[in-house]
Amino acid sequence: MASLRNRVQKIFNRLSKNNLIYVIYFEHEKKGINKSFQLKKNLYLCKPPTFFVKNKLIFYILNGISFFNYINKMIKKYKIDILVSTNFLFSPLLSLSARINKIPFVFDLVDYQPYHIYYMTFLPLLVRKIGIYFLSYLLDYDIFHADYIITTGIPLYKYAKRIKSSKVKIISNGVDLKLFNPAVNGTNIKKKYNLNELTLCFIGALEYWIDYDYLFESLALIRKDYPTAKLVLIGPSIYYGFNKIKNIAKRYNVEKNLIFTKCISYNLLPAYIKACDICLMPFTRNYLTECAIPMKIFEYLACRKPVISVSLAGIKSIFKDAIFYADTPKELKNVIKSILTNSKEYENKINKSKLIIEKYTWDDLSLQFEEVFKSLVLNSNN
């Protein structure tokens, strides 16, 4: 989806200005990129020969050896200096390849990926419980065998430090302040969707880590004071499904207050944010979400919009009291009422958030990545 560009794209697009980068592209279904090609100067997309399977675990089991051989050939052909991965299922082979070729391997730990198996409800509970132990072992293996670990926030930093005491660094997610800024005009979006009264929004994948009961019960309470309030949901729902989301909304009788935009251009996101009054982070509470540092919060705040989030450890470690927190529908309703009636508190938080996000631009974060890479390559050559 165009609106959900990830951390890797943002960082390595910038690093390609001064570095030659080869990105290995894995695809589970044969429907996208069929061959390797040059994306831009110094940035190449490399597509290994692939046996296509939707199931990720089976996908890597079937393709592991061929991918491993492909990467080893790339290292020799292009004289690769360093390997970097966010993919914990494939990283064991990458770390082995790095050791064989005597180059550094960096693991970018962006979330607690093993937890996703808990949401695979088509699997028996026993299989999921066994699976989490196996996948956690795999993640721990990646961390232990990496030459350097980069994490997004304090919870994952502490997790990595328990496994590998040295060479762990926090480089959080960030924001493009040129694209996301208060000067963006959201008037056309307001007109398009007839957003006249209170408008809330959430941007991101509408999947199983969203607490829809919390979200829609809150909307039902809010609607008592603001009957035409709207909740704009921007993002895909590949696994959870829009029909399931709409059925939950019907239970709370708020389906008429919802707007699903689905896929929109990433460059349009600032206008959608500016068209809304308050931005939400309605996550479920578990170890996966406790570790999350969502990019969208940075983007909300860069557009100077108030943010209300469930009080999760990762989010609080970065944003502290610069955003609002609400853990129940009643709390969310009260916080929204406070924002709309107490402009002094809202402005105080916005001013605090401005100081925070200025430290987390993608340009600055990319330089931090580059410093790590250069140091590792320099040490490996000595």
N, C-alpha and C positions, 0 to 999 in steps of 0.2 A: 504494500500500500504506500502511495506517495507521501502520505502525511506522517508515516512512522519511520523516518530515517533513523538509523541507529548510531550509537557511539562510535563504532568502528569506521563507518563512512565519514563522519564528521572529523575524526582525528586524522585518518590516513589521507583524506583528500588534502588536508592542509600540509601534512608531512611530505606529500609528493612534490611540493614546490622545490624542495632542496634535496630530496632523496628518491632513489629509484625503488618503486614498490610493486610487488607482484602479489595479487590477491587471488587465492584459490577459492573458486566458487563451487559449492556443493549444492546439488539440486535433487530433491527426492522424486520429482515427477518430470518427465520429459515434456516441458511446455514453455521453457524460457530460453536461456542462452545456450546455443548449440556448440559454440566453439570459442576458443580464446581470442581476445582482441585487445587493442589499446584503447582505454577509456579516455585518457588525456595524456599530456606530456608527463612522463615519468611514472604513469600509473597503468598497470596492465591487469586485465582480468583473465585468469587462467582456468580453463575448464578441463578437469581430468576425465578420462574415459570412465563411464559410470554404468552400473547396473541399478536401474531405478526401482526403489521400493519405498512406499509411504512410511512404514514403520521405521523410526530413526535408528533404533537399536539394531534391527536386522539389516538396515541400510549400511551401517558402518561395519558390521560383521562381514557382509558380502563384499564390500568394496575396500575394506581395510588394507589388504595386501597391495592391491593395484594403486590405491592412493599413496601408500607408503613409498612404493617404487617411483611413482610420478614425482613426489616431492624430492626424493633423493636425486633424481635426474635434474630437476629444476635447480637445486642447490649447486650442483656441479656446473650446469650449463650457464647459469646467470651469475655465478659466484656470489651467492646469497651470504650476507654477513650475520643475519639474525632471524630467528623464527618467532612469530607472535601469534597467539591463539586465544580466542574466547570460547572455543568449542571444547567442552570438557570430555565429550565422548571420543573425539579424535585426538585429543592432546597427548595421550600416552604414546601414540605412534610418532607424534611430532617431537616429543622430548627424546625419544629413542633416536630419531633421525638426527636431531641436533647433537647428541652425544657421539654418534657415528662420524658425523662430519666436523666435529669439534668446533661448533658454533653455539652461541648462547640461545636459550629458549625462554621467552617471556610469556607468562600466563596472565591474561587479563580477566580477573574474577569479577564479573558484573552482577551476578545474582546467585542465589543458592539453587542451582539448576536441578539437583536431584529431587527436590520437593515436588516438581511438576508431576511426577508419577502418581502422587496421591489423588490427582484430579482425573486420572484415567479410569473413570468409573466402570468402563467396559471390562476392566480386569478384575478378577476376584480380589477381595481385600487381602488375603494371605499373600497373593502374588505381589501386590503393591507394597506390602510390608517387607517382603524379602527383597523386592526391587530397590527400595530406598536404601537398604544396607549395602547392596552391591554398587549402586550409583554413588553413594557417599564414599565408599572405598575408592572408586574411580576418581572422584574429585580430589580426595586426599592424596592419591597417587600423583595427580597432576601438580598439585601444590608442592609436594615434597620434592619432585624431580625437576621443577622449574628452576632456572637460574635466578629468576626474579619474578615476584608476584605483584601485580598492580590491582588494587581493589577500589571500589567506588565510595566506601564509607566505613565508619567505625565497626559496625557489626561484622562485616566480612573481613575487615582488617584483623579483628580479634580472633576470628575463626582461623584465618591463615597463619597467624602468629603462633597458635597452639600447635600447628603442624610443622612450621618452618620458622624458627625464631628470628632469622635475619633476612634481609633483602625483600621486605614487604613495604609497599608504599601506597598511600591513598592518593589517587587522582580521580576526583569525582566527575560526574557528568556536568554539563554546562549549557551555554546558550550563545547564540549569535545575536549580539546586541544591535547589529545593523538591520537584521531582518525583524526581530522582535523588539519593538520600541513603542513608547507612548504616542508617538506622532501618527501611527497607523490609524486609518479611518475605517470604522466598522458600520457606517451608515447604510451602505448598500446591502450588507448582510441583514441588518435589522429590517430593512424594507422587504427583502426577499422572503424572510420567514415570519414577517409581521410580529416582531418582538417589541411589544409596547410596554409591558409591565416588567416585573422582576424576571430576569433571565439567568439561569444557572448553566454551567457547562462542565463537561468532562471530555478530555481528549486522550485517546489511547485505545489499545486493544480491548474490546468488550468481551473479555474471557472470564474464566472461572475464578480469577483472583479479585473480581469486583463483587462487592456485597450488595446485590440488587435489592434485597429486602430492606436493608438499611437505607438505601438510596430512595426507593419508592415510598416507603413509609414516611420518610422525611418530607418528600414532595407532597404527600397527602396532608401532612400537618401544615406545611407551608401554604397549601392551597386554601386553607380556611381563612387566612388573612389576605392572600393574593390569589384570587380565583383563576386568573389567566396567566399565572406564572408558568414559565417554560423551562424545561431541562433539555439542553442541546447535547446530544451524544455523538461524538465525532470519532469514528474508528471502525475497523472491521470486527466481525465476530465469526471467525473461521471455525473454531472448535465448539464454542458454547452455543452459538446460533441465535439469530434475531428473534425467531419464533418463541424460543424459551424465555428470552428477555421480555418480550411483549406479553406473554402469559403471566409472568410475575407482576408486570405493571397492571394488568387487568384485575388481579386480586386486590390491589390497592386503589383501583378505579382512577388511575392517573395516566392511562394510555393517551388521552387527548392532550395531555400536557407535555408529551414527549416529541422531540424532533430528532430523527436519525438522519445524519448526513451521509453516513458510510464513507466512501473514499473521496477525498478532496486533495487538491494540490497542496504540497507542503508550504509553498509560498503564500497560500491563502490563509493559513492558520492564524497569523497575527490579526487579520481582519475579523475572523470569527471570534477570537478572544476578546477583541475590543468591542464587539457587538454584544457581549455578555456582561453581566454585572458582577457575578461571583463565580470563581472556579473551584471545582471540587476534586478531592482525591479519595474516593469511597472504597478503599481496599478492605478485603477480609483481613483478619488478624491471624497470621501464622509466621513461621520462620522465613518463608520466602518473602513476604511483604515487609516483615520487620527489617530485612536487609536492603530493601529497595531504596534507590535514590532516583526518583523519576525525573527525566529530562523536562517533562511538561511543567513541573513546578517552576523551574527556572524561566521557562518561556511565559507562563502566566504572569510571573512577577515582573519580568522585563517589560511587559505591556501595562504594568502598574495596576494590576487587578488583585483584589483580595483573594486569598486562597484559604479554604477550609479543608483540613485533612484529618483522617483518623490518626490518632497519636501513636505513630510507629517509630521505633528506635532510630532507624536510618534517617528518616526524614527530620526528626527532631535534632539529630546530631549536626545537621547542616544548617537548618533554618531556625532552630531554637524558637524564640518568641516573635519572630518576624512574620509568622503566619498564624492563623487560627486553628484550633483543634476541637473536634467533636466526635465522641465515640458512640453516641446513641442518636436516634432520630430526634428526640426531644432536645438534646444538646445542639444538634445541627440547626434546628428551627430557632432556638434562642440565640445562637451565634449570628445567624443571618439577620435576625431582628436587630441585634446589637450593631452589626455593620451598617445597616440602613438608617439607624437612628443616632449613632455615635460616630460622627465623622472624625473626631479627634483621635480616637483609638485606631480607626482604620488608617488614617494618614500617618500616624506614628509607626505602625507596622510596615506600611509601604516604604517609608523612609529607611527603616532598618533593613528591609529586604533589598533595597537599592544598593546599599553598601555591601551586602553579601554577594549578590549576583555579579557585581563588577569584578569580583575575585575569581569568577568561574566562567570566563569567556572561552570558547573553543580554541581560539588562537593561543591563549596563555596555557591551556591544558595540553595542547599539542606540543608546545615547547617543553613542558615537563616530561612528556613521553619521549621526546627526542633526546633530552638530557640522559634519561635512563638508558636508552638504546646506545648512544655514543659511548657512555661509560662502560657498558658491558662489552661492546665490540673492542674498545681500546684495551680493556683488561685481558680479553681472550687472545689478542694479538701479541701481548707481552710475554 
